[in-house]
Amino acid sequence: MSAHPIPAAAPSAAPSPTRLLLRGGTVVDTDPHVTARPDTDVLIEHGAIAAVGPDLSAEGAEVVDARDRIVLPGFVDTHRHVWQSVLRAVAVDSDLGDYLGRVLGRLSPAMRPEDVYAGNLVGALECLDSGITTVHDFSHVQHRAEHGDAAVHGLRAAGIRAVFGYGHPPFDPAARDPHIVRDLRKRLFAGDDDLVTLALAPGGPSYTPIDLVEQDWRLAADLDIPLAVHVGSGPVAQRPIEALREHGLLNARTLYIHGNSLPDDELAMIADSGGTLSIAPHIEAQMGHGAPMINRAHATGLVTGLGVDVVTSGPGDMFSLLRAALLTSQLADGPRLFATDMLRMATIGGAAALGLADRIGSLAVGKQADLILLRADAINLVGASHDIAGAVVASAHAGNVDTVLIAGRTVKQAGRLTYPHLADAITNARKSAEHLATTG
């Protein structure tokens, strides 16, 4: 089968209007707490939120009728292996061991650069389609340098806000090369485009000898980029957070992923260091990572966001995660959590977990206008005025997402993505999926 091309540059997109007014929506903010305000306008100027309130002046603005719409900050997915979008549902009935063997052991090495590009492009578009405006892409498919380039180009082509977490494949030690990371930083992250930023996503202390962990932490410090790392009671370190503390590696620029098996004192160590947490409630339950720990994290004051993790085994939308998080929290130890807690984790909590709370995650004036509009007139949201936040968490679905804005630029309108080459993206993703199906 012939390979499909990777575009040399992202497709051109229509610029955001200088002034945009969302008129008369039910506006839900999530910071400092969740509030719903009916018949409220949102004014956007030069891609940022300029004002929120009733009857704002529309002079010189493009006006969007937001009546019968719920206006929210865009969702933030704090952990997803986006390249696996072309491996959808291959491991729905797999446990963690089977997933590792099949997806990372056999399918990952078969990924060509064009497959990574196709997966990242269609995966990012899937995010946007369901109201996820920011994604942390933990990309551990870099068997060679071309894979990293393809992944970044795919994210940028989609127009999503993203943190690209550069990782190397866990079963391919030869791919571990800091020079490739440095070169990628110099080539692809030297400009003024801050929509896609760089992080390092190494193996971490649970799965990597501490001398290599120290090398990874030094590399991130040298490049002045944050870290993201899977943690748990692993084969190398049963107490990985304590190991980091003993070696002076705990810092505020590290996002810890999962951690279901971490005891309370290690969660407290993360919180005290200023580090943050990403949980993937659906996948953690499906793959048997351990008992839900969302309540324990909340009790320690640990900043926590939600993550899809893998569409090989679970859904790719935030609404499914909101419900999974709420339901699993009812089974866990610790104080009871509520729908508003979940909505905050999906927005301002996720933004804070990624170090982006000063730019996104709420409707504060001055923040980037990363917003979503849900159809309040959809049949599954009839009566939502009783509890808007509760309805978003318990009743809404991706099909309710009518409009999505990234920095004031429309990437979904009237229920349809505006990406100009959507049919080609889908076709190429299907070709990649077919190619990988022959690998098993």
Helices and strands as residue ranges (DSSP letters): E 19-29, E 35-45, E 48-53, E 62-65, E 69-73, E 75-80, G 82-87, H 96-99, I 100-107, G 108-110, H 113-129, E 132-139, H 145-158, E 161-166, G 173-175, H 178-188, E 196-200, H 210-223, E 227-231, H 240-246, E 254-258, H 264-273, E 276-279, H 281-286, H 294-299, E 304-306, H 318-329, H 339-344, I 345-349, H 350-353, E 371-375, G 379-381, G 384-386, H 388-394, G 398-400, E 401-406, E 409-413, E 416-417, H 422-437
